[in-house]
Amino acid sequence: MATLMVVFNNCSGASQQNQTSQSLAACTEVSAPLGTPNSLSETIQLINSLPKPLTLDCFLKSLQRPISIMAVNNTFSAQPAVGNESPRIFILNTRLALSVVPAGSGKTLLEMSEPMSGAQSWKAELEFPITANVDPYKMFDHITDRSSGNSRCLSCHTGETKQNYAGVGFGFVSNTVRPNETQRVNNLYLRNQAYVCNPSTNKYRCDILQAVFSNGTTQDIPFPF
């Protein structure tokens, strides 16, 4: 497992990096344990502690480092990758998976999964920017298909049931789908994408990539559950 320290030096492209880093510098930093959420509820607590409006890049920057990631070029998802340059990025520990994409149709979404016993997990989602404190139930409500009452995750995640998530209400539990290792995007490659990203071409993509990679160390790990 390789640990990578990201350092943006003053060389070619530094002026573009500074344009983006000025935006990230305005984000609020938090300390542990608030910045190390281990559940859906703790993720909502972190979101509600941060100034509003809250952008997705500022949320990502608030996560305490080091962070463990797995990036995949998977286009069959509610949060599809847009090539190796903008993959789906999972931020992982053994009790929580958060995922984002820097570009494409799912780029405003934070998808969340909290494992249960066996091969099932809670599914939840929020859309950014967030303009006010979030009622925790919104993370389940946002993925609800109004016509069926099921979740929109059901097309990929089988075995879905509704169960009570403590302190929040009924949410969705379904089978976990592990990312395909053959679609993995190398951590070092993706770090370089953050370094060479040109905000004049796609500032949003640059902000997301640099929020992941420019605030400390990252380590590449297998999907843990």
N, C-alpha and C positions, 0 to 999 in steps of 0.2 A: 504494500500500500504506500504510494508515494505521496509525500506532503509537499505542497508547492507554496512558496512565498511569492506573492505578486508585488513587483516593484515597477512603477512607471517612471522611467528615466527621462531626462531632458535630451531627447534625440529626435529623429525624424518623426513627425506626427505629434509632437508634444503640445503644440498650440491647440490642436483639436481635442486632445485629452483634457487640457485645462478647461476648455469650454464646458465639457460635461462634468468634470470634477467640481466645478464651482456650484453646479446644481446639487450634486450629491453632498457637498459640504454643508448645505443648508438643512440637511436631514438631521433629525434628533437621534442621538445615540442613547442607548439604555444599558444598564448593567445586568449581570446575571442575578437571580434566576429569571427575571422577566424576559430577558433577551434570548433565553434558551427554552422555548416552549416544547413540552413533551406530550401535548394532547390538543384536541380541537379547542377545548375550553381555554387552555393557556394561550393558544394562538389568538383567540378573541380578546383575552385580557391584554395581550401585547398591543394589538391593533387599537383597542380603546384607550390605551395609555399614551398613544402618540398624537401629536398635533394634527388637526384637520384643516383643510383637506389633506388626506394621506394618499400619496401616490405609491404605486407598487414598488418602484425602485427604493423609496425611502423605507418601506416596510422591510425589504430585503437587507438594506444596509443596517437596520436595527438589530439583526440577528447576531448573536455573539459568535466570534471566531475562536477556534477553527470550525469550519463547517464541512460536512461530508456530502458529496454530490455524486450523482450518476446522470449523465446526459445521453439522450438517445435521439436518433433521427427517425422518429415514428410519426408518420403522417396519418395513421388511422387512429384518431383520438378526438375527443371533444376539445383537446388542446394540442392541435397538430404541430409538429415541427415544420420548419421551412428550410430544409436542407441542413447540412452539417454546420453551416454558419449560424443558424438560429434553431438549435435543437430544443427538445423538451428537457428541462433541467429539473431533476429531483433533488431536493435538499432533505437529507435523511438522518434519522437516528432510529434506534430500535423500537421507538414508541410513536413515531410520527413521520409522515412523508408529506412534504409540501412540493408543489410543482408549478413552474412558470415556463413561458416561452417568450423570447425577445421580439418576435414578429409574428404576423399572421392573425388568423381569426380568433385565436385564444389568448392574445397577448395581454388583455386587460384582466385575465382571470388568475386567481390564486386557487388552485385545487388542493384539497387536503384529504388525507387518509390516516385514520388511526387504527392500528391492528387490534383485533380481538383474538381469542383463542382459536386455534385451527387456522384455516386459510381464508378467513373472512376479515373484513375491516369496515369501519364507518366511512362513508363518503360525504364530502361537504365541499362547498365552493363559495367564493365571494368575488364580486367584480369591483375593480378599482378604476378611478380614485374613490375613496370613501370620504364622505363629507361630514359625517357625524358619527357618534358612538354607535356601535352595532349591537342590536338585540341578538344574542347568541343563536336564536332559532333561525335567523336569516340565512345562516350557512347551510341549513337543510332546505329551507324554503326556496332558495335560489336554484336548486337542481330539480325541483318538483315539476313534473309534467302535469299541467292543469287538467288535461283531458282524461288522463288515466289515474292520476294520484300516485303513480310510481315515480321513480327518479329517472332523469334523462341518462343516467349511467347504465341503465339496464341493458342497452344494446351491446355493451362490451362486458359488463360485470354481471354474471348470472347468479342465481341463488338469492335474489334480493328479498329481504323482509324488512318490516318496520319494527323498530325496537325503541325503548325509552332510553335516551341519553341523559344521564343523571343531571338534574338541575336545568335542563334545557327543554326537553319534550321529545316527541317521537321523531326519529331520524332513520336514515337508510343504512342497512348493513348488507353487504354482498360479497361475492368471492373476489379475492385479490387477484389481479392480473400482473404478473411480474414483467417488467420491461425486458425486451429481447436483447440479450448480450451481444448478438451479432450486429445490432444497430447502434452500439455504444459509440459516442463521440469522445475522443480522448481529452482528458482534463487539460493537458498542456496545449493542445490545439485550440481549445476553447478559450483558455487564458490569453493566448495570442490574439484571438479574435477580439477580445475585449481591449487589448492594447492598440491594435491597428484600426479599431472602429472609428469611422468618420462621422461625427454628429451632424455635420452639414448635410449628409446624405440620409441618415435615419437616426435622429437623436434618441427616440424612444428605445430603439434596439441597443444603442450604446449605453444608455442609462441603466437598462436592466443587466446587461453583461457586466458592466463595471461595478454595479451594486453587489453583484455576486463575487467578483474577483478582486476588487481593489481595496478591500477593507480588512485584509489579513490573509491567513492561510486557508487553503482548501485541500481536501483529500478525496481521492477517487475511491469509491467503495462499491461492492456488489449491492444489489437491492436486498435489504435485511429481512424482509418478511414476505 
